[in-house]
Every structure is written in C-alpha cells, then in structure tokens.
Amino acid sequence: MSSQPATTALWRPTGPKELDLVRQSGWRAWPPRLPEQPIFYPVLNEDYAIRIARDWNVKHDGAGYVTRFEVESEFLSRYPVQQAGGRTILELWVPAEELDEFNAHIVGEIRLIHEFS
C-alpha cells in the first residue's frame, strides 16, 4: 500500500526572471511574490497556461515559459477554483503570505514543458 498523497497537476505560465528563481530552488519552489503581486495563481489547464506564456509573457518579458507541477490535492482543497474568464480559464488564488506553505506541499519537481520567444 502506497503512502503517496493524492496530487493535482497545476501549470504556471512564467517569465524568465521567475523561471531563473525556480531553477535556483532546484525546481522545488516558487519564489516569494513581489510587493505588487499579492496573489500567486497557478492555473488548472495547460492550454490556458500556454496562452498566457505565449501571448502575455513574450510581449512583456521577451520570453514565456509553461511549467507543470503536482501539489497535494488535500492541501489544495482550501483554495476555491476561480473562473477568470471563459469556462476553461481556471486558476487557484494563493495569497502571497501562504506561498511558503504552498511550496511545502509540492510533490516532486517543477518541470519546464514549453518555451516561447
């Protein structure tokens, strides 16, 4: 019998600066939010993450990346799914002050799965 907790896949569109900080963490944690970023928002589907990375991060940062990672499902249940537009535009809103605890519930590594420039 496995003692592995159930996990939920999440995606995060990101720019080069944040990705460098994730790399420095050993692909294990998201960096603290900046003062103007009160919420960390991973998304619930890959297509939405691709759209943000390709259409927003590239325009603003010169490059966009999509990461995929797993978080303990039971822990995630505290964050209601937010619909940020169309029916597939789904995010979790993690308050910046809870990001360390969120990172502690990531299972495995954060993986880079798409790059756009």
N, C-alpha and C positions, 0 to 999 in steps of 0.2 A: 504494500500500500504506500503510495507516494505522499510525502508531506509537503509537496509543492503547492503553494496557494494558487487559486484560480486567478488568471490575469486577463486584462483587457488591452488590446492593441490601440495605441494612440499615435497620431502623426503630429509633427510640428514643422511648419514652414519657418525658415530662419535665414538670416543674412550671414555674411562672412564673419562679422565680429562675434556674434553669439556662437556660431559654429566653432570658432577658434577656442572659446572658453569651454565649450563642451569637450572638445578634443583634449584640452589641458586637464580636464577632470578624469581622464582615462575613459571617456564615453560613458560616464556613470551618473552625471548630474547636470541639471540646468543651472546656469549662473543666476545670482541674485538679480532681481528686477532693478532697473534704473528708477530714479525718483518719479519720472513721468510715466512709469509703467506699473500701475497699482495691481494689475492682474496678469497672471501667466495663463495663456489659453492654448492648450493642446486641442487638436481637432479630432473628430471621430471618423473621418474617412480620407483616404489617400487622394481622391480626385480634388477635393476642396483644398487640401494642403498644396497640391501641385499648382492649382490656380493662383493661390496667394504667392507662392515662391516665384512662379514664372511671371506673373503679371504685376506684382507689387514689389517684392524684394529686388528683382533685377532692375526695375526702374529706379528704386531708391538707393540700392546698395551696390549695383553693378553685377550682382550675382545672387542667385536664390538657391536654397537647398531644402530638401524634404528629408526629415528624419522619421524613423519609426522606432517605437519602444513599447515595452509592456509594463503595466502597473497593476498591482494587486487590486482585483475587482472590488473586494470588500471595502478597501480604503477609498476607492473612487466613488462609492455609493453616496458619500457625503456631498458630492458636487452634482447638482442637478444639471442635466443636459440643457444647454442654451441654444435656441434656434436663432442664428444671427442673420437670417435672410431666407432663402429658399429652403425647401424641406430637407435637402441634403447638406445644408450649411450648419453643421452642428459642432459646438465647442463645449469644453468644460472651462469654467472660470475659477481659477485657483488664486485666492488672494496672495499678494506678494509675500506677506508675512508667514504664509503656510508652505512656501516653496521648499524649505529645508526638509520638512516632514514629508512633502510630496516626493522629493528626491529619494528619501529613505525607503520608499515603497516601490521604486522602480526595480523590476526584476530583469537581470541581465544587462546588456549594454544598449545604449542608444545607437542606432545604426543609420548611417547616411545611405539613402536609397535613390535620390535623384539630385541632379545638379543642373542649373540653368544659368546661362550668361548672355 
